[in-house]
Amino acid sequence: MVTLTEPRVLQKLDGPPWDIDAYLKVGGYEAWKKCVRELSPEQVVQELKASGLRGRGGAGFPTGVKWDKVLNHRVKEHYFVCNAGEHEPGTFKDRHLLKTAPHQLIEGCLIASHTAQAKASFIYVNHEYEEERENLKRALAQAKERGFVGKNILGSGIDIDLQVFEGHGSYVAGEETAMLESMQGRPAMPRQKPPFYPTDFGLYGKPTLVNNVETLCNIPRILYKGAQWFTQVGTEKCPGTMMFSLSGAVNRPGVYEMPMGITIRQLIETCGGGVPGGRKIKAVFPGGPAFSMITADQLDLAMDFDSLKKAGTGLGSAGVIVVDDATCMVRQTLKFSNFFKGESCGQCPPCRMGTINLANLMTKIEAGEGTQKDLDSLLQLCGFVKGTGYCTLVTGASVLVQSSVKLFRHEFEEHIRLHRCPYPAAPVDTTVH
Ligand SMILES: Cc1cc2nc3c(=O)[nH]c(=O)nc-3n(C[C@H](O)[C@H](O)[C@H](O)COP(=O)(O)O)c2cc1C
């Protein structure tokens, strides 16, 4: 098994994760004390900018820049929300952090809330993460007891009431504007953008700082150890580490914290212990099903936002899914097409109809009932719906199919020619997620 030495974000605790004493022993809440007693919000923003930290929720937006925007917004009523809505297939790193580092997340949230000068602060946790939510509440109660949360924090006069909010159990609810809508009692549907980004128009229409769980877990470590410490690993433009969720055809699936820029091969071989049964890699989704796949000849690509973008794909929230050569790519693609169909919120017609029609055509081809015309229609539909909609769901659904046909067209054509799936039968997952 691989071990990452310092600088790393995730701390080894001598005790259960919710035990505040175990966290205090590794320097826990020191950064928060520093913010309460010494650092101004502006100094915190400067340190974050110097660290080069980029959001780990999928888009890789510079965190210091986002915090600056909210702090210095002309409208002075601000809110803060931690996004723990995680619901993408193959991504489970936030769940791991909620489970293993609840105090570190709480500390990150306190720093974010104070820096953004938030009037109210929330941790929005996926409704299905029941155990994690309970652990988080337990840790929060301890932090309150020790005076780190609540009224007059550490005698400073600062008040922060951090609340755990039970979120919606859907993929779209993780999209920040849909999340904020659902927090206000409305359906979890993304807002049309621009102009309404949360930094300008968030909760209750006020500037709102939204950050991902992993982004926030980085904050206390950066402020405690310094920006220079943080930039010792990773790449120049993507410093630090990333929590990779590794799943699919690997011997040791799991969450691995590794430097940004590690190659896909290193991740699969060193962390994942290679592919089971001596089989070969056919494809890898480096950033979950919404980004293009890569093939076995691209395993030396670096896993960071910029390198993967340059290669025509993306890191997303680093849900790495490995596919071996025993897998039917049409069936694999259909599985994710069904996911997108089930998760479309239905608000935007191109997404609602597009995801249904993509999944229908994929089902037909996988069942051996497809024609060459269906394959053409599939690609034409991808072209029509890509880039439409208030969020990127339908774009992800199109990119998935386009990438699969581009890289594995021969498999689609074989299904059409043989009038059946050439791979051994397996139940097709048509579950609506
Ligand atoms: C369909 C969809 C689902 C998303 N789900 C999540 C999620 O579960 N967690 C998350 O942090 N970001 C998610 N995002 C990204 C958020 O909208 C947002 O960019 C992120 O929370 C910002 O945090 P960061 O700057 O710390 O990365 C999703 C985006 C889309 C389009």
The ligand as an SDF file (V2000), in Angstrom:
LIG
                    3D

 31 33  0  0  0  0  0  0  0  0999 V2000
  -24.4140   18.2190  -11.9100 C   0  0  0  0  0  0  0  0  0  0  0  0
  -23.3980   18.7730  -10.9430 C   0  0  0  0  0  0  0  0  0  0  0  0
  -23.2030   18.1560   -9.7050 C   0  0  0  0  0  0  0  0  0  0  0  0
  -22.2750   18.6630   -8.7950 C   0  0  0  0  0  0  0  0  0  0  0  0
  -22.1000   18.0220   -7.6020 N   0  0  0  0  0  0  0  0  0  0  0  0
  -21.2220   18.5190   -6.7040 C   0  0  0  0  0  0  0  0  0  0  0  0
  -21.0680   17.8930   -5.4250 C   0  0  0  0  0  0  0  0  0  0  0  0
  -21.7160   16.8940   -5.1170 O   0  0  0  0  0  0  0  0  0  0  0  0
  -20.1470   18.4420   -4.5600 N   0  0  0  0  0  0  0  0  0  0  0  0
  -19.4120   19.5680   -4.8760 C   0  0  0  0  0  0  0  0  0  0  0  0
  -18.6420   20.0420   -4.0580 O   0  0  0  0  0  0  0  0  0  0  0  0
  -19.5480   20.1610   -6.0810 N   0  0  0  0  0  0  0  0  0  0  0  0
  -20.4390   19.6780   -6.9850 C   0  0  0  0  0  0  0  0  0  0  0  0
  -20.5980   20.3240   -8.1740 N   0  0  0  0  0  0  0  0  0  0  0  0
  -19.8220   21.5730   -8.3970 C   0  0  0  0  0  0  0  0  0  0  0  0
  -20.4840   22.7460   -7.6400 C   0  0  0  0  0  0  0  0  0  0  0  0
  -21.4770   23.3320   -8.4740 O   0  0  0  0  0  0  0  0  0  0  0  0
  -19.4670   23.8280   -7.2370 C   0  0  0  0  0  0  0  0  0  0  0  0
  -18.7020   24.1630   -8.3450 O   0  0  0  0  0  0  0  0  0  0  0  0
  -18.5420   23.4170   -6.0810 C   0  0  0  0  0  0  0  0  0  0  0  0
  -19.2750   22.9950   -4.9590 O   0  0  0  0  0  0  0  0  0  0  0  0
  -17.6620   24.6010   -5.6900 C   0  0  0  0  0  0  0  0  0  0  0  0
  -16.7460   24.2410   -4.7050 O   0  0  0  0  0  0  0  0  0  0  0  0
  -15.1630   24.3410   -4.9110 P   0  0  0  0  0  0  0  0  0  0  0  0
  -14.8650   25.7050   -5.4770 O   0  0  0  0  0  0  0  0  0  0  0  0
  -14.6030   24.1560   -3.5470 O   0  0  0  0  0  0  0  0  0  0  0  0
  -14.7940   23.2560   -5.8790 O   0  0  0  0  0  0  0  0  0  0  0  0
  -21.5200   19.8250   -9.1220 C   0  0  0  0  0  0  0  0  0  0  0  0
  -21.6990   20.4360  -10.3640 C   0  0  0  0  0  0  0  0  0  0  0  0
  -22.6270   19.9230  -11.2610 C   0  0  0  0  0  0  0  0  0  0  0  0
  -22.7890   20.6060  -12.5900 C   0  0  0  0  0  0  0  0  0  0  0  0
  1  2  1  0
  2  3  1  0
  2 30  2  0
  3  4  2  0
  4  5  1  0
  4 28  1  0
  5  6  2  0
  6  7  1  0
  6 13  1  0
  7  8  2  0
  7  9  1  0
  9 10  1  0
 10 11  2  0
 10 12  1  0
 12 13  2  0
 13 14  1  0
 14 15  1  0
 14 28  1  0
 15 16  1  0
 16 17  1  0
 16 18  1  0
 18 19  1  0
 18 20  1  0
 20 21  1  0
 20 22  1  0
 22 23  1  0
 23 24  1  0
 24 25  2  0
 24 26  1  0
 24 27  1  0
 28 29  2  0
 29 30  1  0
 30 31  1  0
M  END
$$$$
